Amino acid sequence: MKKPTTEPGSICQPGSRNLSQPALEVRHLSVTTAHGKILSDVNCAVEANTVFGIIGPSGAGKSTLLRAMNRLIDLTPALRVEGDVLLNGLSIYDRCVDTNAVRARIGMLFQQPVVFPATVIENVLFGARRLGKASRKTQAALAEKALTEAALWSEVKDRLRAPALSLSVGQQQRLCLARTLAVEPDVILMDEPTSALDPRSTHAIEELILRLKERHTIVIVTHNVAQARRITDWIACICVRENSGQIVESACCDVMLENPQCLEVIEFLNRGGA
C-alpha cells in the first residue's frame, strides 16, 4: 500500500473535486485470500454524476469490488487489498484516512434492505447522528430532506415513529437509501439493489437512480442486462480469467450492449446476464 499523502479528514470534505479528475478511480486493485486472488489488477474510472454499471457472471468478484471501493472490505480481515481507490483524486487507502469518513462520502445500498429494529426516523438518522451531522435542531429537517430525496416522505411522514420493519420491502430499501443520503455522500454504491423487489418497486428505484445522478455519482452492480440498458451511462464487465475476476471490457452502455468485443462478454450477454 502507498505511503500516506492525505491530511487527516481532508478526504471527507465535500466540494473539493478537481473537475478534470474522475469522481472515483480504481487503480491496479487486487484482492487476495489465503486461497488465491478474487480480483486481479482492476482499473476503472467513474465520472461524476453518471451511473456506472458493473456486470458479469456470479462469482466473478463484483460485490468484492464494491466493498473495496469504500473500505467495507476492511471488515473481512482474511482479505488483503493491493492497489488504490481514489475519491476526488485522494486515496481512500492512506493510513491517515478515517474509514468512517470514507464510508460517509461513499455510501452503500445492499441487495437486501438492512433495516435496524428501530423507528423509521431513527433508521434515517442513524449514520448522520454517529457522524455528528444531525443536531437536535436539524434532525427533523434532515430526515424530511433525505426521505424526500428517496421518494419516501409522502408515504411515511405520518409514520416516522412506527417500526421500520413494518414497512414493505420496497419501502425498506428506499429507507436504506434515505439513511445513506442523510450523510450527504458524493458516491453511492449499489449492490443489486432491486433483486429482492417486485417490478413496481424496481421501477421506483430505477427512477430514483436517474434523478439522484444529478447530485451524486452512482456505481451499481446488476445481473439485469435490461436494467443496465435503462439506467447506466458506462459499463464494465468483470469475468473470471486465470482464476481471478478481471475487467475484460469497459465501454459506454450502448456500445457494450450492442457491439461487445470480448468473447466472455458476448457469452454473458447471450445467456441473458446469467
Buried (B, 14 or more C-beta within 10 A) or exposed (E): EEEEEBEEEBBBEEEEBEEEBBBBBBBEBBBBEEEEBBBBBBBBBBBBEBBBBBBBBEEBBBBBBBBBBBBBBBEEEEBBBBBBBBBBBBBBBBEBBEBBBBBBBBBBBBBBBBBBEBBBBBBBBBBBBEBEBBEEEEBEEBBBBBBBBBBBBEBBEEBBEEBBBEBEEBBBBBBBBBBBBBBBBBBBBBBBBBBBBEEEBBBBBBEBBEEBBEEBBBBBBBBBBEBBBBBBBBBBBBBBEEEBBBBBBBBEBEBBBEEBEBEBBEEBBEEEBE
